[in-house]
Amino acid sequence: MNDGTKTAPADIRRMRIDNPKLRERDLAEQLAITEAELIAAHCGHGARRIDADLDRLLAGLGALGEVMALTRNQSAVHEKIGPYDKPVPGKHAAMLLGKEIDLRLFPRHFVHGFAVEKRDGSEVRRSLQFFDAHGDAVHKIHLRAASDVNAYEALVATLSSADQSDTVAVEPQPAAGAAEPASDPVDTDALRTRWADMRDVHQFVGILRDMKLTRRRAVELVGRDFACRLGNEAVAAMMHEAARTALPIMCFVGSRGCIQIHSGPIRTLKPMGPWLNVMDPGFHLHLRTDRICDVWAVKKPTKDGHVTSIEAYDAAGSLIIQFFGQREEGTEERGEWRSLVAGLPVHAQSTAA
C-alpha cells in the first residue's frame, strides 16, 4: 500500500487527532495505509485487539441488543439496525437470519478484529470492527444508545487477544481482474445449458466456479434472454419507483467476507452529489451512482419460476449492489417486481441487438 515505507503508529495517531472529522477509510487512503493498519495504530489508545472468531462472536452478539450492522465495498454502504438474532454457525459460511439483520458471513475473511472506542464530546462511540488479510473492512458492529454496554465489555473480554501491538501485517491487494482475462474462450453453449438447468439461484456460484467465470462476464455472455444490459440510470429509477409504490425489495451489498441484506420496502431517498441515500428508520444505504459502470437485469431459473435481479458493476467488473423483489421461499416472484424491471431503461447496445 505504501511502497515499503510504513507510517509509524504515533504518526498515524497524530494524523487522526489533526483530522477528527475525516472518516477512517478516507484518512487511511490519505496515509497510503489500510484501514486495519489505521485502527491497529490505536491499540492502547482507544482500540483493543480481539480474536476474529465468528463462532464465539455470533454466540455473544445477541446479548448486546439493538446495534447497527455495517457492510460496505468501494461504492456502497449498507447499514441495518436491530439485534443479532438467529445465528447459524458454519466452518466455511455462517449466517445470521434475524428479521432486521440478515447476513451471510465467510469466516476465512475475518482475519483481524478490534474493539474500538471513540470519544465524541461527552459521548463514547463503541464498535467491533473486522478486517480481511488485505486490511480491508469486512464487517462492523456499532453500538447504539439502547445497546447493552456491559454485554459488550463481557464479549470483548471473551474475545480479547494476547497480541495488543499497534501494528498489523497485511497482505498485498490482489490484482484487479487477475482471475479471468477477457480474452479467454468461453463455451457459451455450455454456459447457457447450465444456466437454463438451474433450479436454485445458489447453483449459480458453482457454475461460475466450474467454468472459471466472473459473475460480470457470465451475465455478459449468457444471452439477452437471461441477462439484458440496462442503462446506468436504471438503478436510481428502480429505487425511486420501488419507494413510490412501497414495493418490498431485497438489497444486497457485499464485502469480501460478508453479504448484508435488506428485505422490505424503501421509503426515504435523498440524493447528495454522486450519492443516492436511503434514510429509513432501520435501514440506511449510501450508493455512489457515479461509480456504476454497467447494469444488468438478470433472470435465473428456479423450481418456483425464474427470479429477476438488478445488478450494478464498477469499472473493474466487481459487483457493487444487487436487488431482487422480496419473495418467500417456495413462492413465485412478484408480478409487480417483474413489471418494474421490464419498464427500466435499456442500454443502447441492448436496443441495437
Disulfide bonds with the S-S distance in Angstrom:
none
